[in-house]
């Protein structure tokens, strides 16, 4: 095996195996209770905001996607 394959194998073992093991320890009763709560909750809202939203920029990756300069992006920090 070359180094890339060794690295990918190690990465797999460090990420995927612990996730699978953690999922196997989930109590079915707990899942049922959560699903019942979710069904009764009816409506959920997720609000996510950051300094990008101060001047009405529509996405958090605006600086990375070059929609706004670094200087203008950092100016928004004062209004957040």
N, C-alpha and C positions, 0 to 999 in steps of 0.2 A: 504494500500500500504506500502511496505517496503521502506527503505531508498534508495535502489538501483533504484527502480521504480520512486521515487520522483526525484532523481538526473537525471535520464534519461529524465523525463518529463521536467524538468527545462532546461536541456541542449538542448532539442528539441526546446523549446520556445525561447531560447536565440540565437540559430543559424539558424534554418530552417525558422522560421516565418519572421525575418527581411529580409532574402534573397528573399523569395516569395514576400514580400511587395515591395522591391526594384525593382524586375523584373516587377511588375505590373505598375510601373511608367515610363517604357521605352517608349519613343516616337517612333512609327513605322516609321516616316519620318527619324529619326536619324539612325535607323537600316538600312533602304534602302540606305541612303547615304554611310554608312560604307561598306555595301555589294558591292555597285558599285565601291567604291575605291578599295576594296580588289580584285575584278575581274579585274580591270585595273592594279593593282600592279604587277601581273604576278609571281614574285619570292620573297620569303621571306627567310631570313637567321636568325637563332637564334644561337648566340654564347654564351656559358657559360664556364667560366674558374674560377679557384680558385687556391689556393696555391698547391693543389694536382697535378696540371698539370705541375709544374716546372720541375720535374724529370721524366715526362712521365707517371705518374700514370693515369690510364684510367677512374677513377671514383671519384666523390666527397665523396663517403662513404668509401673510402679506409682505413682510420683510424678506423672507426667504424667496418668495416668488417675484421679488423686485417690483411690487406694486407701490412701495413707499421706501424712501431712503432711510438709512439707518438714523440719521440726525432727526428726521421728522418722526420716525417711529419712537425714538427715545424722548422726544418732546411731549408725547402723549402721557408719559409716566406721571407727570405732575397732575394731570387731571383724573387719574384713575383712583 
